[in-house]
Amino acid sequence: MSSRWPLEGLDGRSRSSAAGAPEAGGTLPVLPVLRELLPRGGLARGSVVTVAEFGLLALALAAGASAAGAWCGIAGVPEAGVLAAAALGLDVERTLLVPDPGQAWAQVVASLLDGCELVLLRLPPREPARGDHRPPGAYGAQVRQRLEATLRRARGVLLVVGDWPGAHVRLRVLSQGWTGLGHGHGRLRACCAQVAADGRGEAAMTRTRWLWLPSEDGRITAADPADIPVPQGPAPAARRLQAAGAG
């Protein structure tokens, strides 16, 4: 079955009628290894959570809710392939992909929020108008407020790649080290990363944890930085997640 579903007719009914949908509650579940990074041990409904860059951490944050039966939407991330997502536990039968939401991205995201319990969004680049001193990619408060109102009404979670002023939780990779490379030879096998989370309110206290992103078997697991045989530093060019499942 194709993972690229039409948005027409997507509303709260599609979410509520999904078999095995999570029971209504205060949070959406996350993978056990990520619980200590979040103030409630999960993703609070009605909240905005940001990840500095798109990668395995962003997909892993969505994997727990998806595996529990939640509908998930991914917008503005064409390199988010179904195979990569499925390997982390996302249910491709309940994942809606919108690789390029276009200029009407805010309306597309609002529609996804009405039909999905979690939406992963990478904001499209913004061309600043004359006299607009905001950095590229920054959007006005009105756009954010409208989406946040939709988010609160739908009681979902908006997971944003990049910056979102006022986000409830912000996650980022502080440092990382790769295994598998010798002196000019070998293959990258695993990445050990120190992940930090902070935010506002109950998330104001910074939490950090070492994770394998990924481990040698491709999973996200707890890590011990002492296990890294190479110096910590910037990762080599990230492998592009293969887009798959186009229907």
C-alpha positions as CSV (number, residue, x, y, z in Angstrom):
1,M,0.0,0.0,0.0
2,S,1.3,3.4,-0.9
3,S,2.4,5.7,2.0
4,R,1.5,8.8,0.0
5,W,-2.1,9.3,0.8
6,P,-4.4,12.1,-0.5
7,L,-5.3,14.8,2.0
8,E,-8.9,15.1,0.7
9,G,-11.3,14.0,3.4
10,L,-8.6,13.7,6.0
11,D,-10.2,14.8,9.3
12,G,-10.6,13.6,12.9
13,R,-12.8,10.7,11.7
14,S,-9.8,9.0,10.0
15,R,-7.8,9.2,13.3
16,S,-10.6,8.0,15.6
17,S,-11.6,5.1,13.3
18,A,-8.0,3.8,13.0
19,A,-7.8,0.3,14.5
20,G,-5.6,0.2,17.6
21,A,-5.5,4.0,18.0
22,P,-4.0,5.0,21.4
23,E,-6.4,5.8,24.2
24,A,-6.9,9.5,24.8
25,G,-4.5,10.7,27.4
26,G,-2.0,13.4,28.4
27,T,1.0,12.1,26.3
28,L,1.9,10.1,23.3
29,P,4.4,7.3,24.0
30,V,8.0,7.3,22.9
31,L,10.6,4.6,22.6
32,P,11.7,3.6,26.1
33,V,15.3,4.9,25.5
34,L,13.9,8.4,24.9
35,R,11.7,8.7,28.0
36,E,14.3,10.2,30.3
37,L,14.7,13.1,27.9
38,L,11.1,14.2,28.2
39,P,9.5,15.7,31.4
40,R,6.5,13.4,31.2
41,G,8.2,10.5,29.8
42,G,6.4,11.0,26.5
43,L,5.2,13.7,24.1
44,A,2.7,16.0,25.7
45,R,-0.5,16.4,23.7
46,G,-1.0,19.9,22.4
47,S,2.7,20.6,22.5
48,V,5.4,21.7,20.0
49,V,8.6,19.8,20.1
50,T,11.7,20.8,18.1
51,V,14.7,18.8,16.8
52,A,17.6,20.9,15.6
53,E,18.2,18.8,12.4
54,F,16.4,16.0,10.6
55,G,17.8,12.6,11.2
56,L,17.3,9.4,13.1
57,L,16.4,11.3,16.3
58,A,13.4,13.0,14.7
59,L,12.1,9.7,13.3
60,A,12.8,7.9,16.6
61,L,10.6,10.5,18.4
62,A,7.7,9.6,16.2
63,A,8.3,5.9,16.2
64,G,6.9,5.2,19.7
65,A,3.5,6.8,19.0
66,S,3.3,5.2,15.6
67,A,4.0,1.7,16.9
68,A,1.3,2.3,19.5
69,G,-1.2,2.9,16.7
70,A,-1.2,6.7,16.2
71,W,-1.6,8.2,12.8
72,C,1.5,10.2,11.9
73,G,2.1,12.8,9.1
74,I,5.5,13.9,7.7
75,A,5.6,17.1,5.7
76,G,8.5,18.9,4.0
77,V,11.0,16.0,4.4
78,P,11.3,14.3,1.0
79,E,14.3,12.3,2.2
80,A,12.2,10.6,4.9
81,G,11.8,7.2,3.3
82,V,9.3,4.6,4.3
83,L,12.0,1.9,4.7
84,A,14.0,4.1,7.1
85,A,11.0,5.0,9.1
86,A,9.7,1.4,9.3
87,A,13.1,0.2,10.5
88,L,12.6,2.4,13.6
89,G,9.1,1.2,14.2
90,L,6.8,3.6,12.3
91,D,3.7,1.9,11.0
92,V,3.7,2.8,7.3
93,E,0.0,2.0,7.0
94,R,-0.6,4.9,9.3
95,T,2.0,7.3,8.0
96,L,1.1,10.1,5.6
97,L,3.9,11.6,3.5
98,V,3.7,15.1,2.0
99,P,7.3,15.5,0.7
100,D,6.6,19.1,-0.6
101,P,3.7,20.9,0.9
102,G,4.3,23.9,-1.3
103,Q,3.4,27.5,-0.5
104,A,0.2,26.4,1.3
105,W,2.3,24.4,3.8
106,A,0.5,25.9,6.8
107,Q,-2.9,24.8,5.5
108,V,-1.5,21.3,4.7
109,V,0.0,21.0,8.2
110,A,-3.4,22.1,9.7
111,S,-5.1,19.4,7.8
112,L,-2.6,16.8,8.9
113,L,-3.0,17.9,12.5
114,D,-6.8,17.4,12.2
115,G,-6.2,13.8,11.0
116,C,-3.0,12.7,12.8
117,E,-1.9,12.6,16.3
118,L,1.7,13.5,15.5
119,V,3.0,15.6,12.6
120,L,6.7,15.9,11.8
121,L,7.3,19.1,9.9
122,R,10.4,20.7,8.4
123,L,9.6,24.4,7.7
124,P,10.1,25.4,4.1
125,P,12.6,28.2,3.4
126,R,11.2,31.6,3.5
127,E,12.2,34.5,1.3
128,P,12.3,37.6,3.5
129,A,10.5,40.6,2.2
130,R,12.1,44.1,2.0
131,G,12.5,45.4,5.5
132,D,12.0,42.0,7.1
133,H,14.9,41.3,9.3
134,R,13.9,37.9,10.5
135,P,16.3,35.1,9.5
136,P,15.3,32.9,6.5
137,G,12.9,30.2,7.6
138,A,11.4,32.2,10.4
139,Y,7.7,32.7,10.2
140,G,5.4,35.3,11.7
141,A,3.6,34.8,15.0
142,Q,0.2,34.7,13.4
143,V,1.1,31.5,11.4
144,R,2.5,29.9,14.5
145,Q,-0.5,30.9,16.6
146,R,-3.0,29.5,14.1
147,L,-1.2,26.2,13.9
148,E,-0.8,26.0,17.7
149,A,-4.6,26.6,18.1
150,T,-5.3,23.7,15.7
151,L,-2.8,21.6,17.6
152,R,-4.4,22.3,21.0
153,R,-7.9,21.6,19.6
154,A,-6.8,18.3,18.0
155,R,-4.7,17.3,21.0
156,G,-1.8,16.1,18.9
157,V,1.9,16.8,18.8
158,L,3.8,19.0,16.3
159,L,7.4,17.8,15.9
160,V,9.3,20.6,14.1
161,V,12.7,20.2,12.5
162,G,14.4,23.6,13.1
163,D,13.4,26.5,15.3
164,W,10.0,27.3,16.7
165,P,9.8,30.1,19.2
166,G,8.1,29.1,22.4
167,A,8.5,25.3,21.7
168,H,7.6,23.3,24.8
169,V,10.6,20.9,24.3
170,R,13.8,21.4,22.3
171,L,16.2,18.5,21.5
172,R,19.6,18.7,19.9
173,V,22.7,16.6,19.5
174,L,25.6,18.1,21.5
175,S,28.4,15.7,20.4
176,Q,28.8,12.4,18.6
177,G,31.4,9.8,17.7
178,W,31.4,7.2,15.0
179,T,32.7,3.6,15.2
180,G,34.0,1.5,12.3
181,L,36.6,3.8,10.8
182,G,40.3,2.9,11.1
183,H,43.3,4.8,9.8
184,G,41.8,5.9,6.5
185,H,39.8,2.7,6.0
186,G,36.8,0.8,7.3
187,R,33.0,1.5,7.2
188,L,30.9,3.6,9.5
189,R,28.9,1.1,11.7
190,A,27.4,3.1,14.5
191,C,27.1,6.6,16.0
192,C,27.1,7.4,19.7
193,A,25.6,10.8,20.4
194,Q,25.0,13.0,23.4
195,V,21.4,14.3,23.2
196,A,20.2,17.2,25.2
197,A,16.6,18.3,25.9
198,D,15.3,21.5,27.4
199,G,12.4,23.9,26.9
200,R,10.0,25.9,29.0
201,G,7.8,25.2,32.0
202,E,8.3,21.6,33.2
203,A,10.9,21.1,30.5
204,A,13.1,24.0,31.7
205,M,15.7,21.7,33.3
206,T,18.2,20.4,30.8
207,R,18.3,16.6,30.4
208,T,21.1,14.8,28.6
209,R,21.5,11.2,27.6
210,W,23.9,9.2,25.4
211,L,22.3,7.2,22.6
212,W,23.4,5.0,19.7
213,L,22.0,6.9,16.7
214,P,22.1,4.2,15.3
215,S,23.6,1.2,16.9
216,E,25.3,-1.4,14.7
217,D,22.0,-3.2,14.2
218,G,20.2,0.0,13.1
219,R,18.3,0.5,16.4
220,I,18.2,3.5,18.8
221,T,19.6,2.3,22.1
222,A,21.2,3.6,25.2
223,A,25.0,4.2,24.9
224,D,28.0,4.6,27.1
225,P,30.4,7.2,25.7
226,A,33.3,5.1,27.1
227,D,32.5,2.6,24.4
228,I,33.4,5.0,21.6
229,P,36.8,4.1,20.1
230,V,37.1,7.3,18.1
231,P,37.4,10.9,19.1
232,Q,34.1,12.8,19.4
233,G,33.4,15.4,16.8
234,P,31.2,16.3,13.8
235,A,29.7,13.4,12.0
236,P,30.7,12.8,8.3
237,A,28.2,13.8,5.7
238,A,24.9,12.1,6.7
239,R,23.7,9.4,4.5
240,R,20.6,10.5,2.6
241,L,17.6,8.5,3.8
242,Q,16.4,6.7,0.7
243,A,12.8,7.7,-0.2
244,A,10.9,4.6,-0.8
245,G,7.3,3.4,-1.1
246,A,6.2,5.9,-3.7
247,G,2.9,4.8,-5.0
